[in-house]
Amino acid sequence: MRNPFIDAVRALAVVAVVLGHWLVTSLVDTPTGMYIDSPLKHLSALTPVSWVLQALGLFFFVGGYAAAHSKTPFLVRLKQLAVPTSLMLGCWAAVLFGLTLRGVDQGTAWNIGFLVTTPLWFFGVYLVLLALKPLVRRLDEYSWGVLVPVVLVLVVPYAVWWAAWQLGYSLARRRIPGPPLLVLGVIGYALLTTFGGYPLSAVGIPGEAVSNLNPPNYATLALAFAQIGLVLTIAPLLTRLGTTKPVTWLNKRALGIFLAHQSALVTVTLALSAWGPLPGLQQPPDHPGWVWQRLLWLPVCAAVTWGWLRALRGRSPRRAAPPPAEPDPVPASAERTPAR
């Protein structure tokens, strides 16, 4: 039996990440080639949107919970992820080769390849965390276990995602209170971005020297903790949401959508470039109207994402076997904190 709370969080995470990429990424078409731009570079008022749509911490949180219940062997999981990823990369390699033969400049080809492959780092970190399951399990025996990856962020920035994963793994065994984690994350993010020199935006901005995602840092960790604390706090609401049909549909295709959504955006941009630059698609995102124009393209991107999933012939990554039945996992008040 599935855990409706975890299903709801996973669905929200995939929707947030997809919308984040579709709304803050633009492949601008010019007479000299295509370059990557973002409305966050021109419209600072949109910065708070990045705090909501950068939900990778929630992805790793639910991944840790699923790993605690999963009996799928690591090599089987590796194959489930490698096959569709290889098929997609093969398709784009052929497309880029064809574009190069047609005289597309190197900068444009590089930008296309960058956008298509950007989400794939997630799978690498995901597989590493799956391989670390014995260590994660051992740390879970202690209430302070999550502090290990938190400290490790000092030397290995990608341990940010391990900390979120560790909390999810712990949730499978114990209750974690949401409000303290939410408050800690919000205050931490505010202090780090105000006094610590970290960017205010949760995602990278083209042209900026420092990003909170490349590599991740303690501001990224604070945001992840705030988001995890929030979903734990509103767990009863999310548990009810997790039983709905849209959430079930999204959960069956979550990793596949994550894999294909950026390819869908680039596909739409390239396919319509002959009619461009079109408002909200290939034009510079340097005015508020661009955001509303981009919203009109989202249904098109969604349809093309579905096309990519069909093109992969059902080989999109699938979750492991459903976890056993659980009681309501995360009320706002709980017996133990994730770390003391």
C-alpha positions as CSV (number, residue, x, y, z in Angstrom):
1,M,0.0,0.0,0.0
2,R,1.3,3.4,-0.9
3,N,1.9,6.2,1.5
4,P,-0.4,9.1,0.4
5,F,1.7,11.7,2.2
6,I,4.9,10.7,0.4
7,D,3.0,10.5,-2.9
8,A,1.7,14.0,-2.5
9,V,5.1,15.4,-1.6
10,R,6.6,13.7,-4.7
11,A,3.9,15.0,-6.9
12,L,4.4,18.6,-5.6
13,A,8.1,18.3,-6.0
14,V,8.0,17.2,-9.6
15,V,5.5,19.9,-10.5
16,A,7.6,22.5,-8.8
17,V,10.8,21.5,-10.5
18,V,9.2,21.2,-13.9
19,L,7.5,24.6,-13.6
20,G,10.7,26.1,-12.3
21,H,12.7,25.0,-15.4
22,W,10.0,26.0,-17.8
23,L,9.4,29.5,-16.2
24,V,12.9,30.6,-15.4
25,T,14.8,29.2,-18.5
26,S,14.7,30.8,-21.9
27,L,16.7,29.8,-25.0
28,V,16.7,33.2,-26.7
29,D,17.0,33.2,-30.5
30,T,19.2,35.9,-32.2
31,P,20.7,36.3,-35.7
32,T,24.0,35.1,-34.3
33,G,22.7,32.0,-32.4
34,M,20.8,31.0,-29.3
35,Y,21.8,31.9,-25.7
36,I,20.4,31.0,-22.3
37,D,18.7,33.7,-20.3
38,S,16.4,33.9,-17.3
39,P,13.7,36.3,-16.1
40,L,15.3,36.2,-12.7
41,K,18.2,38.1,-14.2
42,H,16.0,41.0,-15.3
43,L,13.1,40.9,-12.9
44,S,14.3,40.7,-9.3
45,A,10.7,40.8,-8.0
46,L,10.4,37.2,-9.1
47,T,13.2,36.0,-6.8
48,P,10.7,34.6,-4.2
49,V,9.3,32.3,-6.9
50,S,12.6,30.5,-6.9
51,W,12.2,29.6,-3.2
52,V,9.0,27.7,-4.1
53,L,10.0,26.1,-7.4
54,Q,13.5,24.9,-6.4
55,A,12.1,21.8,-4.7
56,L,15.0,19.4,-5.2
57,G,15.3,18.9,-1.4
58,L,11.8,17.4,-1.4
59,F,12.7,15.0,-4.2
60,F,15.6,13.6,-2.2
61,F,13.5,13.6,1.0
62,V,10.9,11.3,-0.6
63,G,13.7,9.3,-2.2
64,G,15.2,8.6,1.2
65,Y,11.8,7.4,2.5
66,A,11.3,5.2,-0.5
67,A,14.8,3.7,-0.2
68,A,14.0,2.8,3.4
69,H,11.2,0.5,2.2
70,S,12.6,-0.6,-1.2
71,K,13.8,-4.2,-1.8
72,T,14.9,-3.5,-5.4
73,P,18.6,-4.4,-6.0
74,F,20.9,-1.6,-6.8
75,L,21.8,-3.0,-10.2
76,V,18.1,-3.3,-11.2
77,R,17.5,0.3,-10.2
78,L,20.6,1.4,-12.2
79,K,19.2,-0.3,-15.3
80,Q,15.8,1.3,-14.8
81,L,17.4,4.7,-14.9
82,A,20.2,4.1,-17.4
83,V,18.0,2.7,-20.2
84,P,15.7,5.7,-20.7
85,T,18.5,8.2,-20.0
86,S,20.7,6.6,-22.7
87,L,17.8,6.6,-25.2
88,M,17.2,10.3,-24.6
89,L,20.8,11.2,-24.9
90,G,21.1,9.2,-28.1
91,C,18.2,11.1,-29.6
92,W,19.8,14.4,-28.7
93,A,23.2,13.4,-29.9
94,A,21.6,12.7,-33.3
95,V,19.8,16.0,-33.3
96,L,22.9,18.0,-32.4
97,F,24.9,16.2,-35.1
98,G,22.2,17.1,-37.6
99,L,22.1,20.7,-36.5
100,T,25.9,20.9,-36.7
101,L,25.8,19.7,-40.3
102,R,23.3,22.4,-41.1
103,G,25.7,25.0,-39.9
104,V,24.4,25.7,-36.3
105,D,27.1,27.5,-34.4
106,Q,29.0,25.8,-31.6
107,G,27.6,28.2,-28.9
108,T,24.0,27.3,-29.8
109,A,24.8,23.5,-29.9
110,W,26.5,23.8,-26.5
111,N,23.6,25.7,-24.9
112,I,21.1,23.1,-26.3
113,G,23.2,20.2,-24.9
114,F,23.6,22.0,-21.6
115,L,19.8,22.5,-21.1
116,V,19.0,18.9,-22.1
117,T,21.6,17.4,-19.8
118,T,21.2,19.8,-16.8
119,P,18.6,17.6,-14.9
120,L,20.7,14.5,-15.3
121,W,23.0,15.2,-12.4
122,F,20.1,14.3,-10.2
123,F,20.2,10.7,-11.2
124,G,24.0,10.5,-10.4
125,V,23.4,11.8,-6.9
126,Y,20.3,9.6,-6.6
127,L,22.3,6.4,-7.4
128,V,25.2,7.4,-5.1
129,L,22.7,7.7,-2.2
130,L,21.1,4.4,-3.1
131,A,24.6,2.8,-2.9
132,L,25.2,4.4,0.5
133,K,22.1,2.7,2.0
134,P,24.1,0.7,4.6
135,L,25.7,3.9,5.9
136,V,22.4,5.8,5.8
137,R,20.8,2.9,7.7
138,R,23.6,3.0,10.3
139,L,23.3,6.7,10.8
140,D,19.5,6.4,11.2
141,E,20.1,4.5,14.4
142,Y,21.0,7.8,16.0
143,S,18.9,10.9,16.4
144,W,21.9,13.0,15.4
145,G,22.6,11.0,12.3
146,V,21.5,13.8,9.9
147,L,24.3,16.0,11.3
148,V,26.9,13.9,9.5
149,P,25.9,15.0,6.0
150,V,25.2,18.5,7.3
151,V,28.8,18.9,8.5
152,L,30.1,17.1,5.4
153,V,28.6,19.9,3.2
154,L,31.7,21.9,4.2
155,V,33.9,19.7,2.0
156,V,31.4,17.9,-0.2
157,P,28.7,20.4,-1.2
158,Y,26.4,17.7,-2.7
159,A,26.0,16.3,0.8
160,V,23.1,18.8,1.0
161,W,21.0,16.2,-0.8
162,W,22.2,13.5,1.5
163,A,20.9,15.4,4.5
164,A,17.5,15.7,2.9
165,W,17.7,12.0,2.0
166,Q,18.7,11.1,5.5
167,L,15.6,12.9,6.9
168,G,13.4,11.0,4.5
169,Y,15.0,7.7,5.5
170,S,14.4,8.5,9.2
171,L,10.8,9.4,8.5
172,A,10.2,5.7,7.6
173,R,11.0,4.8,11.3
174,R,10.1,7.7,13.4
175,R,8.0,10.9,13.5
176,I,9.8,14.1,12.7
177,P,8.3,17.4,13.9
178,G,7.7,19.9,11.1
179,P,7.5,23.4,12.7
180,P,11.1,23.4,14.3
181,L,12.6,22.3,10.9
182,L,10.5,25.0,9.1
183,V,11.6,27.7,11.5
184,L,15.3,26.6,11.4
185,G,15.3,26.6,7.6
186,V,13.6,29.9,7.1
187,I,15.8,31.7,9.6
188,G,18.9,30.0,8.3
189,Y,18.2,31.0,4.7
190,A,17.4,34.6,5.7
191,L,20.7,34.9,7.7
192,L,22.9,33.2,5.1
193,T,21.6,35.3,2.2
194,T,21.6,38.5,4.2
195,F,24.9,38.2,6.0
196,G,26.6,35.1,4.6
197,G,27.2,36.3,1.1
198,Y,24.9,33.7,-0.5
199,P,22.7,34.7,-3.4
200,L,19.1,35.5,-2.6
201,S,17.8,33.4,-5.6
202,A,17.5,29.7,-4.9
203,V,18.6,28.9,-8.5
204,G,21.5,30.0,-10.7
205,I,21.1,33.1,-12.8
206,P,23.0,33.4,-16.1
207,G,26.0,35.7,-15.8
208,E,26.1,35.5,-12.0
209,A,29.4,34.3,-10.5
210,V,27.8,32.5,-7.5
211,S,24.9,30.1,-7.6
212,N,23.1,28.3,-4.7
213,L,22.8,25.2,-6.9
214,N,26.1,24.9,-8.7
215,P,27.4,23.8,-6.3
216,P,24.8,23.6,-3.6
217,N,25.7,25.2,-0.2
218,Y,24.3,25.8,3.2
219,A,21.7,28.2,1.9
220,T,20.4,25.4,-0.3
221,L,20.3,23.1,2.7
222,A,18.4,25.7,4.8
223,L,15.8,26.0,2.0
224,A,15.5,22.2,1.8
225,F,15.0,22.0,5.6
226,A,12.3,24.8,5.4
227,Q,10.4,23.0,2.6
228,I,10.6,19.6,4.4
229,G,9.5,21.3,7.6
230,L,6.6,22.9,5.8
231,V,5.3,19.6,4.2
232,L,5.6,17.8,7.6
233,T,3.6,20.6,9.2
234,I,0.8,20.3,6.8
235,A,1.0,16.5,6.6
236,P,-2.8,15.9,7.2
237,L,-3.7,18.1,4.2
238,L,-1.1,16.4,2.0
239,T,-2.2,13.0,3.1
240,R,-5.7,13.7,1.8
241,L,-4.2,15.2,-1.4
242,G,-2.1,12.0,-1.9
243,T,-5.2,9.9,-2.5
244,T,-6.4,11.9,-5.6
245,K,-6.1,10.6,-9.1
246,P,-3.8,13.4,-10.4
247,V,-1.3,12.6,-7.7
248,T,-1.4,8.9,-8.5
249,W,-0.8,9.6,-12.2
250,L,2.1,11.9,-11.4
251,N,3.8,9.4,-9.1
252,K,3.8,6.7,-11.7
253,R,5.7,8.9,-14.1
254,A,7.6,11.2,-11.7
255,L,11.2,10.3,-12.6
256,G,10.3,10.0,-16.3
257,I,8.8,13.5,-16.3
258,F,11.9,14.8,-14.5
259,L,14.0,13.2,-17.2
260,A,12.1,14.5,-20.2
261,H,10.7,17.9,-19.2
262,Q,13.7,19.9,-20.2
263,S,14.0,18.1,-23.5
264,A,10.4,19.0,-24.1
265,L,11.1,22.8,-23.6
266,V,14.1,22.7,-26.0
267,T,12.1,20.7,-28.5
268,V,9.3,23.3,-28.6
269,T,11.8,26.1,-28.8
270,L,13.7,24.5,-31.7
271,A,10.7,23.3,-33.6
272,L,9.1,26.7,-33.7
273,S,12.3,28.7,-34.3
274,A,11.4,29.1,-38.0
275,W,8.4,31.3,-36.8
276,G,10.3,33.1,-34.2
277,P,11.5,34.7,-32.1
278,L,8.0,34.1,-30.6
279,P,6.8,36.0,-27.5
280,G,7.4,34.1,-24.3
281,L,9.5,31.4,-26.1
282,Q,12.5,32.6,-27.9
283,Q,12.4,36.3,-27.0
284,P,14.5,37.8,-24.2
285,P,12.7,37.4,-20.8
286,D,13.4,41.0,-19.8
287,H,9.9,42.3,-19.1
288,P,6.9,41.3,-16.9
289,G,4.8,40.4,-20.0
290,W,7.2,37.7,-20.9
291,V,6.1,35.6,-17.8
292,W,2.5,35.7,-18.9
293,Q,3.4,34.9,-22.4
294,R,5.5,31.9,-21.2
295,L,2.5,30.6,-19.2
296,L,0.6,30.2,-22.5
297,W,3.3,27.8,-23.7
298,L,3.2,25.5,-20.7
299,P,0.4,23.3,-22.1
300,V,2.4,22.9,-25.3
301,C,5.5,21.9,-23.2
302,A,3.3,19.4,-21.2
303,A,2.0,17.8,-24.4
304,V,5.6,17.4,-25.8
305,T,6.8,16.0,-22.5
306,W,4.1,13.3,-22.8
307,G,5.3,12.7,-26.4
308,W,8.9,12.2,-25.1
309,L,7.6,9.7,-22.5
310,R,5.7,7.8,-25.2
311,A,8.8,7.9,-27.5
312,L,10.8,6.2,-24.8
313,R,8.4,3.3,-25.2
314,G,7.5,3.0,-21.5
315,R,11.1,2.8,-20.5
316,S,11.0,6.0,-18.3
317,P,12.3,5.4,-14.8
318,R,9.9,3.7,-12.4
319,R,9.7,3.7,-8.7
320,A,10.5,0.6,-6.8
321,A,7.8,-1.6,-5.2
322,P,5.2,0.4,-3.1
323,P,6.1,0.6,0.6
324,P,3.9,-1.2,3.1
325,A,1.0,0.5,4.8
326,E,2.0,3.2,7.2
327,P,0.1,5.2,9.8
328,D,-0.3,8.9,9.2
329,P,3.5,9.5,9.1
330,V,4.1,13.1,10.0
331,P,1.8,15.1,12.2
332,A,3.0,18.6,13.1
333,S,3.8,17.5,16.6
334,A,6.1,14.5,16.9
335,E,8.0,12.4,19.3
336,R,11.5,13.0,18.1
337,T,13.4,15.7,16.2
338,P,15.7,14.7,13.3
339,A,18.8,15.9,15.1
340,R,19.6,17.2,18.5
